[in-house]
Amino acid sequence: MKLRSLLVIFVIALGILSCEKYDDGGRLGNADKTIASTLWKIESAYDPKDKVDITNDFTGEIWEFTEDGIFKMNSQIKGTYAFSSDMKTLFISNNSGTEADVYTIERLDKEAMWLTIPTEIELQFIPN
């Protein structure tokens, strides 16, 4: 009986998580599959502090997230990544694991990925 109750609770929780959406698009329940399903190139980059378009600083940069948690930039392993438990934050750590960039996920679906570090950077990606 306890197993059945736990299974019901798990299914309900999974259903609720998969229905939740990011503010600008995409479902939280699909985040891990969506991010690893494609290579991402930066379509635009903006520095909100200085109010400057910095897209040219990222020309030719391709980000890749593998299913096993590896983060690559231009096919070179740069570190690891992980989601917060609510799937609304993305942590990208360097190879030594000593530093991590903490991005708020604004949108994550098959057409786009929007990441921000409030007051520092806003990145909009499209599939490569």
C-alpha positions, 0 to 999 in steps of 0.5 A, spaced: 500 500 500 505 504 501 508 503 494 502 505 491 501 511 495 508 513 493 507 512 486 501 516 486 505 522 489 511 521 484 506 521 478 502 527 481 509 531 482 512 529 475 505 531 472 506 538 476 513 539 474 512 537 467 506 542 466 510 548 469 513 553 464 519 558 464 517 565 464 518 566 456 517 559 453 519 552 454 517 546 460 521 545 466 520 538 465 523 537 459 529 542 460 534 536 461 532 533 454 532 540 451 538 543 453 542 536 451 538 535 444 542 540 440 548 545 439 547 552 441 550 558 438 549 565 441 544 569 437 545 576 442 548 578 448 547 584 452 550 587 458 545 590 462 549 594 467 553 598 461 547 597 457 551 595 451 550 589 445 556 585 446 554 579 441 560 580 437 564 578 443 561 571 442 562 570 435 563 563 433 562 560 440 558 554 440 555 551 447 554 544 448 551 540 454 551 533 454 546 528 457 552 526 462 552 533 465 559 535 461 559 542 458 563 544 452 564 550 448 567 549 441 567 542 442 572 543 448 570 540 455 570 546 459 566 543 465 560 541 468 553 543 468 547 542 473 540 544 474 537 547 480 532 542 483 526 547 481 529 547 474 529 554 473 537 555 474 543 553 470 550 552 474 556 551 469 562 549 473 569 550 470 573 544 469 576 544 476 570 545 479 572 551 483 568 556 480 560 556 477 556 561 473 549 561 475 544 563 470 537 564 471 533 560 465 528 565 462 526 560 456 528 553 454 525 550 448 527 547 441 527 554 438 531 558 443 535 558 450 535 565 454 540 565 460 541 571 464 546 573 470 542 579 473 545 585 472 551 582 468 549 578 462 543 576 458 544 571 453 540 568 447 541 562 444 538 559 437 540 552 435 546 551 431 
